[in-house]
Amino acid sequence: MVVSVARELLVRPDDELPVYDAIDLTKGGDLAKIKLEDQLYTLRITRAGKLILTK
């Protein structure tokens, strides 16, 4: 017997999502480190005002 279980994807409205200011994250600079579990990422604000997240 095979049982199929479907997972529901919970989507929150935009007004319930947390908002972080990139300037606050970088403390006015252009780089910040972001940690997710044991991985470290770099958030960079470019001269053109775009965000780049790299591992």
N, C-alpha and C positions, 0 to 999 in steps of 0.2 A: 504494500500500500504506500503510495506517494502522497505526501501532504505538502501543499504549496502555501506558503505564508507570505503575504504581501506586506511590505513595510510602508507606512504612511510617512510622507515627507512633510514635516511641520514647517509651514512658512509663516513667519511673523510679519505683520505690517511694518512698513518702513519707520513709522513713528515709535515702534517698540524696540528698534535696533539701537545699540549704543553708538554714539557719535564721538569720535576723537579728533581733535585738531592736530594736524601734522606738525604745525609750528610748536605746539605744546609738547608733542612727543620728542621733538628734536631740541627742545629748550632754546629755540630761536636760531639754531644752526641748520645744517642741511643733512645731518646723519643721526640715526638712532638705531640701537640694537633692540630687537624684539625676540623674546624667548618663547618657544612653544615646546613644552615638555623638555627634552634634552637637546633640542635643535636651536641654534642661534641664527637669526636672520638680520640683514641690514636693510633699513629703510632709508632711501636717499631721495631728497628733493632736488630735482634738476634745476638748472638756470631757467629753463622754460616753464618751471612751475608744475612739472609732472612728478609722479611718484614712481619709484622703482624699488621693488622688494626682491632681494637676492639672498640665497642661502650661503 
